[in-house]
């Protein structure tokens, strides 16, 4: 299967450059790989390892921890039905049964035509619209059996293509600001003002890399010594001509309008 | 206004046209607080937030001002906004991120300035695709507006803000797991001590971690002063607070009102809040603060929604989510579903949590499906006791993080309140609610 395309590699490098340590970008970059292939291919994970200078096993080890990252193909539409307690007491398991019948598959499997994967999911924070579900992480709720059938028809016919991108595409808005090409920030990789990595605690020190340098002061003593750190260095010149301006692809893209479902206490 | 005449703070712009855009935000007073903050000394802002008595709204309820005062000296230091809202039946941050992302960004910048941080991250739950898109667009706007980046509003203060997103893992809401994940690893909570984020957080550096709702109050606090905030509410339960109300009520939703001035009954029954239990049904139980909290029966309805009061009564307000169950709810099934959740989400580092949650889930489903034995009830409590010795409140801990002690309350309190119902399942060989 495919390695990452040049376009995805460029987007991955842009993301990596936002972080003091490139490995921090691994989850967003894994999402990019899913955007390309719909799931994580072994080649893509190996390629990400090369980009981040870590082993494929380390990439796999991170990826396998997270529910949204798939190492097997999934359908074009991933339907995730919440069955956690608020949805359960509002009929989520009945909805899940209905969905299995409508799609002709069991939960956690994919239809033969590769259109739909159905999964039972944990709370997706739309509990005032129980029972609720997401399709490729776009929210729908409350969903009746009839709503579900209509939703499947609409998805199959491509009528929701504007609202629901193919599985794997998480964020359709590109960051256009503060990219490495525009503004060097202290501490970032490739930045002239970057502190040497050796100044930071050893990244390979132990199972939890947060292990701090030994500091025998108590927290109280540290507080007493003051909080306000000195500002580093001078502000570097910004080369405007080097700034590559991308354009956001629109912001109001989801099927539910945020805020409109709020009680808001008014 | 419900309950008291205090105006909402963090939800006041929701419902305005395109409330997530810079234009709406600035037209409605947005970024004025940041301009004011940048004219103040960082220490003065920190003092103001201490005066505000702003308790963290993420679940633990720790005073945000005190948390900041613990930040160890050292460069670099970081700010990480915990926007990984995953506690079952909590959906307030989700609404704030989608509905008013600039308020969160402004609060984040103020927090960074007050704490001398020049690099911040907002770690958004991966499932919030629309929220990630709106926040990313809002960050783009904020840079162009001069509120982020170099020399913010000509003040000389620099801040770089990254919208980071996860990939689905409840445990990453735990702050040290959040940092581990932000370093690009599996979301394993870290051992504390020594890994208190304020001392050894992201990349081992001093790190402030605050919740979305907590930071969203900051612009208002800067404009109006910390004492205006602490004048609202009662004692440490100061200001207003968002409650996520779900389950068997007529009007589920997020409601913001003056803290400690309403009871569970007000929240559930007030016509402008919950509007009563659906179909006029009888209330069976409430889960007062997320799936991790011990349940209450109808006898607690007139208890005030106040941090200390609920804590003393043996539960917590946690993340502010109240789940209402009416008399048609099977207590065994509800408790099973909660323990199933914890079993699925246990990261697997600690034996009591990893194994205990699985045992409990199996015993619970056995009872629910009619194959339970009477001695299972003692076995349930024995396993709970192994995870959290003595099953007390606040709970004792045998695990690295608090996911472990979050497992027993649903079982121990439902068993205590509805022992007869458990026994009916066992004696009749099935669920009486089926």
HADDOCK unambig.tbl for C-alpha pairs under 7 A between the chains (distance, minus, plus):
assign (segid A and resid 18 and name CA) (segid B and resid 162 and name CA) 6.94 0.50 0.50
assign (segid A and resid 23 and name CA) (segid B and resid 183 and name CA) 6.41 0.50 0.50
assign (segid A and resid 23 and name CA) (segid B and resid 184 and name CA) 5.27 0.50 0.50
assign (segid A and resid 24 and name CA) (segid B and resid 182 and name CA) 5.40 0.50 0.50
assign (segid A and resid 24 and name CA) (segid B and resid 183 and name CA) 4.40 0.50 0.50
assign (segid A and resid 24 and name CA) (segid B and resid 184 and name CA) 4.31 0.50 0.50
assign (segid A and resid 25 and name CA) (segid B and resid 184 and name CA) 6.52 0.50 0.50
assign (segid A and resid 26 and name CA) (segid B and resid 184 and name CA) 5.43 0.50 0.50
assign (segid A and resid 27 and name CA) (segid B and resid 166 and name CA) 6.25 0.50 0.50
assign (segid A and resid 27 and name CA) (segid B and resid 167 and name CA) 6.75 0.50 0.50
assign (segid A and resid 27 and name CA) (segid B and resid 184 and name CA) 6.70 0.50 0.50
assign (segid A and resid 28 and name CA) (segid B and resid 165 and name CA) 6.41 0.50 0.50
assign (segid A and resid 62 and name CA) (segid B and resid 185 and name CA) 5.18 0.50 0.50
assign (segid A and resid 62 and name CA) (segid B and resid 186 and name CA) 4.87 0.50 0.50
assign (segid A and resid 65 and name CA) (segid B and resid 186 and name CA) 5.70 0.50 0.50
assign (segid A and resid 66 and name CA) (segid B and resid 167 and name CA) 5.41 0.50 0.50
assign (segid A and resid 66 and name CA) (segid B and resid 168 and name CA) 5.23 0.50 0.50
assign (segid A and resid 66 and name CA) (segid B and resid 169 and name CA) 5.69 0.50 0.50
assign (segid A and resid 67 and name CA) (segid B and resid 167 and name CA) 6.36 0.50 0.50
assign (segid A and resid 67 and name CA) (segid B and resid 168 and name CA) 4.88 0.50 0.50
assign (segid A and resid 67 and name CA) (segid B and resid 169 and name CA) 6.42 0.50 0.50
assign (segid A and resid 68 and name CA) (segid B and resid 167 and name CA) 4.98 0.50 0.50
assign (segid A and resid 68 and name CA) (segid B and resid 168 and name CA) 5.34 0.50 0.50
assign (segid A and resid 69 and name CA) (segid B and resid 167 and name CA) 6.52 0.50 0.50
assign (segid A and resid 84 and name CA) (segid B and resid 88 and name CA) 6.96 0.50 0.50
assign (segid A and resid 84 and name CA) (segid B and resid 337 and name CA) 6.48 0.50 0.50
assign (segid A and resid 85 and name CA) (segid B and resid 334 and name CA) 6.16 0.50 0.50
assign (segid A and resid 85 and name CA) (segid B and resid 337 and name CA) 6.18 0.50 0.50
assign (segid A and resid 85 and name CA) (segid B and resid 338 and name CA) 6.64 0.50 0.50
assign (segid A and resid 86 and name CA) (segid B and resid 89 and name CA) 6.31 0.50 0.50
assign (segid A and resid 86 and name CA) (segid B and resid 246 and name CA) 6.30 0.50 0.50
assign (segid A and resid 86 and name CA) (segid B and resid 247 and name CA) 5.13 0.50 0.50
assign (segid A and resid 86 and name CA) (segid B and resid 323 and name CA) 6.89 0.50 0.50
assign (segid A and resid 89 and name CA) (segid B and resid 247 and name CA) 6.83 0.50 0.50
assign (segid A and resid 89 and name CA) (segid B and resid 329 and name CA) 6.79 0.50 0.50
assign (segid A and resid 123 and name CA) (segid B and resid 86 and name CA) 6.85 0.50 0.50
assign (segid A and resid 123 and name CA) (segid B and resid 88 and name CA) 5.26 0.50 0.50
assign (segid A and resid 123 and name CA) (segid B and resid 89 and name CA) 6.77 0.50 0.50
assign (segid A and resid 125 and name CA) (segid B and resid 86 and name CA) 6.89 0.50 0.50
assign (segid A and resid 125 and name CA) (segid B and resid 89 and name CA) 6.23 0.50 0.50
assign (segid A and resid 125 and name CA) (segid B and resid 90 and name CA) 5.87 0.50 0.50
assign (segid A and resid 125 and name CA) (segid B and resid 91 and name CA) 4.41 0.50 0.50
assign (segid A and resid 125 and name CA) (segid B and resid 94 and name CA) 6.73 0.50 0.50
assign (segid A and resid 126 and name CA) (segid B and resid 91 and name CA) 5.97 0.50 0.50
assign (segid A and resid 127 and name CA) (segid B and resid 89 and name CA) 5.60 0.50 0.50
assign (segid A and resid 127 and name CA) (segid B and resid 91 and name CA) 6.71 0.50 0.50
assign (segid A and resid 127 and name CA) (segid B and resid 246 and name CA) 5.87 0.50 0.50
assign (segid A and resid 128 and name CA) (segid B and resid 246 and name CA) 5.50 0.50 0.50
assign (segid A and resid 128 and name CA) (segid B and resid 252 and name CA) 4.84 0.50 0.50
assign (segid A and resid 128 and name CA) (segid B and resid 253 and name CA) 5.03 0.50 0.50
assign (segid A and resid 137 and name CA) (segid B and resid 127 and name CA) 5.63 0.50 0.50
assign (segid A and resid 137 and name CA) (segid B and resid 128 and name CA) 6.97 0.50 0.50
assign (segid A and resid 137 and name CA) (segid B and resid 129 and name CA) 5.95 0.50 0.50
assign (segid A and resid 138 and name CA) (segid B and resid 129 and name CA) 6.70 0.50 0.50
assign (segid A and resid 170 and name CA) (segid B and resid 129 and name CA) 5.60 0.50 0.50
assign (segid A and resid 171 and name CA) (segid B and resid 129 and name CA) 6.15 0.50 0.50
assign (segid A and resid 171 and name CA) (segid B and resid 132 and name CA) 6.41 0.50 0.50
assign (segid A and resid 171 and name CA) (segid B and resid 133 and name CA) 5.42 0.50 0.50
assign (segid A and resid 172 and name CA) (segid B and resid 133 and name CA) 6.51 0.50 0.50
assign (segid A and resid 173 and name CA) (segid B and resid 133 and name CA) 5.43 0.50 0.50
assign (segid A and resid 173 and name CA) (segid B and resid 136 and name CA) 6.53 0.50 0.50
assign (segid A and resid 173 and name CA) (segid B and resid 137 and name CA) 6.39 0.50 0.50
assign (segid A and resid 175 and name CA) (segid B and resid 136 and name CA) 6.27 0.50 0.50
assign (segid A and resid 175 and name CA) (segid B and resid 140 and name CA) 6.32 0.50 0.50
assign (segid A and resid 176 and name CA) (segid B and resid 140 and name CA) 6.08 0.50 0.50
assign (segid A and resid 177 and name CA) (segid B and resid 140 and name CA) 5.73 0.50 0.50
assign (segid A and resid 177 and name CA) (segid B and resid 143 and name CA) 6.50 0.50 0.50
assign (segid A and resid 178 and name CA) (segid B and resid 149 and name CA) 6.79 0.50 0.50
assign (segid A and resid 201 and name CA) (segid B and resid 203 and name CA) 6.93 0.50 0.50
assign (segid A and resid 201 and name CA) (segid B and resid 204 and name CA) 6.13 0.50 0.50
assign (segid A and resid 208 and name CA) (segid B and resid 190 and name CA) 6.51 0.50 0.50
assign (segid A and resid 209 and name CA) (segid B and resid 203 and name CA) 6.83 0.50 0.50
assign (segid A and resid 209 and name CA) (segid B and resid 204 and name CA) 6.79 0.50 0.50
assign (segid A and resid 210 and name CA) (segid B and resid 195 and name CA) 6.33 0.50 0.50
assign (segid A and resid 210 and name CA) (segid B and resid 200 and name CA) 5.95 0.50 0.50
assign (segid A and resid 210 and name CA) (segid B and resid 201 and name CA) 6.05 0.50 0.50
assign (segid A and resid 210 and name CA) (segid B and resid 202 and name CA) 6.70 0.50 0.50
assign (segid A and resid 210 and name CA) (segid B and resid 203 and name CA) 5.75 0.50 0.50
assign (segid A and resid 210 and name CA) (segid B and resid 204 and name CA) 4.15 0.50 0.50
assign (segid A and resid 211 and name CA) (segid B and resid 195 and name CA) 6.68 0.50 0.50
assign (segid A and resid 211 and name CA) (segid B and resid 200 and name CA) 6.88 0.50 0.50
assign (segid A and resid 211 and name CA) (segid B and resid 204 and name CA) 5.94 0.50 0.50
assign (segid A and resid 212 and name CA) (segid B and resid 200 and name CA) 5.50 0.50 0.50
assign (segid A and resid 212 and name CA) (segid B and resid 204 and name CA) 5.11 0.50 0.50
assign (segid A and resid 219 and name CA) (segid B and resid 70 and name CA) 6.70 0.50 0.50
assign (segid A and resid 219 and name CA) (segid B and resid 72 and name CA) 6.83 0.50 0.50
assign (segid A and resid 222 and name CA) (segid B and resid 72 and name CA) 5.66 0.50 0.50
assign (segid A and resid 222 and name CA) (segid B and resid 73 and name CA) 6.25 0.50 0.50
assign (segid A and resid 223 and name CA) (segid B and resid 69 and name CA) 6.83 0.50 0.50
assign (segid A and resid 223 and name CA) (segid B and resid 70 and name CA) 6.21 0.50 0.50
assign (segid A and resid 223 and name CA) (segid B and resid 72 and name CA) 6.16 0.50 0.50
assign (segid A and resid 226 and name CA) (segid B and resid 73 and name CA) 6.67 0.50 0.50
assign (segid A and resid 227 and name CA) (segid B and resid 72 and name CA) 6.98 0.50 0.50
assign (segid A and resid 227 and name CA) (segid B and resid 73 and name CA) 5.32 0.50 0.50
assign (segid A and resid 228 and name CA) (segid B and resid 116 and name CA) 5.74 0.50 0.50
assign (segid A and resid 229 and name CA) (segid B and resid 73 and name CA) 6.86 0.50 0.50
assign (segid A and resid 229 and name CA) (segid B and resid 74 and name CA) 6.62 0.50 0.50
assign (segid A and resid 229 and name CA) (segid B and resid 75 and name CA) 6.61 0.50 0.50
assign (segid A and resid 229 and name CA) (segid B and resid 116 and name CA) 6.27 0.50 0.50
assign (segid A and resid 251 and name CA) (segid B and resid 133 and name CA) 6.36 0.50 0.50
assign (segid A and resid 251 and name CA) (segid B and resid 134 and name CA) 5.84 0.50 0.50
assign (segid A and resid 251 and name CA) (segid B and resid 137 and name CA) 6.31 0.50 0.50
assign (segid A and resid 254 and name CA) (segid B and resid 130 and name CA) 5.66 0.50 0.50
assign (segid A and resid 258 and name CA) (segid B and resid 95 and name CA) 6.21 0.50 0.50
assign (segid A and resid 258 and name CA) (segid B and resid 98 and name CA) 4.74 0.50 0.50
assign (segid A and resid 258 and name CA) (segid B and resid 99 and name CA) 4.72 0.50 0.50
assign (segid A and resid 259 and name CA) (segid B and resid 14 and name CA) 5.11 0.50 0.50
assign (segid A and resid 259 and name CA) (segid B and resid 15 and name CA) 5.72 0.50 0.50
assign (segid A and resid 259 and name CA) (segid B and resid 95 and name CA) 5.81 0.50 0.50
assign (segid A and resid 259 and name CA) (segid B and resid 98 and name CA) 6.60 0.50 0.50
assign (segid A and resid 259 and name CA) (segid B and resid 99 and name CA) 4.32 0.50 0.50
assign (segid A and resid 260 and name CA) (segid B and resid 15 and name CA) 5.51 0.50 0.50
assign (segid A and resid 262 and name CA) (segid B and resid 95 and name CA) 6.89 0.50 0.50
assign (segid A and resid 262 and name CA) (segid B and resid 253 and name CA) 6.17 0.50 0.50
assign (segid A and resid 262 and name CA) (segid B and resid 254 and name CA) 5.81 0.50 0.50
assign (segid A and resid 263 and name CA) (segid B and resid 253 and name CA) 5.10 0.50 0.50
assign (segid A and resid 263 and name CA) (segid B and resid 254 and name CA) 5.08 0.50 0.50
assign (segid A and resid 263 and name CA) (segid B and resid 255 and name CA) 5.61 0.50 0.50
assign (segid A and resid 264 and name CA) (segid B and resid 11 and name CA) 5.50 0.50 0.50
assign (segid A and resid 264 and name CA) (segid B and resid 14 and name CA) 6.88 0.50 0.50
assign (segid A and resid 264 and name CA) (segid B and resid 254 and name CA) 6.07 0.50 0.50
assign (segid A and resid 264 and name CA) (segid B and resid 255 and name CA) 5.31 0.50 0.50
assign (segid A and resid 264 and name CA) (segid B and resid 256 and name CA) 6.23 0.50 0.50
assign (segid A and resid 265 and name CA) (segid B and resid 8 and name CA) 6.74 0.50 0.50
assign (segid A and resid 265 and name CA) (segid B and resid 255 and name CA) 4.38 0.50 0.50
assign (segid A and resid 265 and name CA) (segid B and resid 256 and name CA) 4.82 0.50 0.50
assign (segid A and resid 265 and name CA) (segid B and resid 257 and name CA) 6.42 0.50 0.50
assign (segid A and resid 266 and name CA) (segid B and resid 1 and name CA) 6.00 0.50 0.50
